[in-house]
Amino acid sequence: MTFQTRTSIPEEAAKQGFLAVTIARAVVAVRSAVAVVERWTRAGRSVVTPLGWGVLAASVFALVLGYGFGWLELALIGWGAAAVLALASAWLVGRGAGAIELTLPVPRVAVGEAAEARLVARNPGRRRFSGARIEVPVGRRVVSRFFPALPRGGTLDERVPIPTERRGVVEVGPVRTVRADPVGLMRREIVWSDVRMLHVHPRTIAVSALSTGFLRDLEGSPTRDLTASDIAFHALREYQPGDDRRYIHWRSSAKTGTFMVRQFEETRRSRLMVLLDLAADAYEDEEDFELAVSVAASIGARAIRDARSLAFVVSGRDRLGREPDTRGEAGSRRGLANPAALGGVGAPRRRQPAIGELPTASRDRLLDALCLVEADDHASGLADTARAAAESVSGVSLAFVVTGGARGVADLRQAASRLPLGIEAVAVRCSAEGEATARSVGGLSVYGIGYLEDLTAMLARTASVA
């Protein structure tokens, strides 16, 4: 009896050691089965589904209990689950098609125009492509298509429509193929392209050129208008009473026996500013704001087409002034001025209006920037925005202030008063499906627009008044 007790201890230890080694090997084997796809398919990204994680946990649990309590059936179930995971991993081996390209035939469209993405799959390999499900993120949604089998050297061309109901920038891609085992334990994604950007521009309308808002400038371009003093010489003519004697051409006068004076072509430079109000309280609904963006974009696009100097300004958020001086009395003891006088403790923190200036180097760059503007509840007031624009943009001769129908005439006059003297100001109030109106209030031209097509008549009226 004593002999049996002494010999059972090493036997039991050996049995437990064998069990521990077996369990450890089982866990390593299951982990290897899950990670084999990552080693074989470096170009892809394998994802274990929730069902796959459940099967993995059940396999480990069954192996531990099976070998721990000597249940052969449970151990077989654990090994069977591990084998299923291994087969699911092997199912995902391979890249499928040789290449999938994503392109945008037209990278810029207007609101409502048709747009699409082009997918071209090629199989230059020796094996037949068995087909795969392709996912293409388009904005916030994902378009799923199934590509059929491709023979060696085969090509498949597919088109994916892109919605353009709203202005903005739509991210398309990256395109990826998705393969999953029949049981649904593992899923493999292979990314084939980068993200493409589709700019959905605001709708614009072709308007006539503006002849108002020109300033005489020595650096401007010559025109057909003649003047008695400038730098672009045109011709000689006979002297008339009142002409400046400094421009008498004495050599020609000596030849003809009559006083001849120089005549010049007037040089002009056109300076125009478009100010788009982004304050949310200026618009009754989203349609009014979109109409205002389209109006401002149409005016800016016409100015760029006419090669006029353009400044396109949008209202930004208010920003606080100088931050309080937290140094307190210690700062004063170091010889600093009164903290309150410098905007420190106890000083009022006044808000400073902020503006944003959009690029106007080309029509596409301006419209690309307008794809991103949105109404803001914290935008600067219209009068503060006009004052900030007048301080940052110099040499403006004509200013268009585009806002919503919720803005009163008093607000528009206050904004126009912040502009420098000599600037011709035109206020455009946009109210979708409203009636077109035109009036002059205290020297300020105020136009109401209900449809984008009303802009043509408004600009023609502005040119005729000038």
VENFEN-V382355 format. One record per helix or strand of 2 or more residues. SS is the DSSP state (@ for helix, = for strand). FROM is the first residue (numbers start at 1). TO is the last residue. Records with the same first field share a line. If there is no record, write none. Layout:
SS = FROM-TO, FROM-TO
This chain:
@ = 2-40, 50-69, 72-91, 245-247, 250-256, 280-282, 286-305, 328-333, 363-370, 382-392, 409-417, 454-465
= = 45-48, 99-103, 108-110, 116-123, 132-138, 141-147, 154-161, 168-180, 186-191, 196-201, 214-227, 232-238, 260-276, 309-315, 319-320, 351-352, 355-358, 398-404, 424-430, 437-441, 444-449
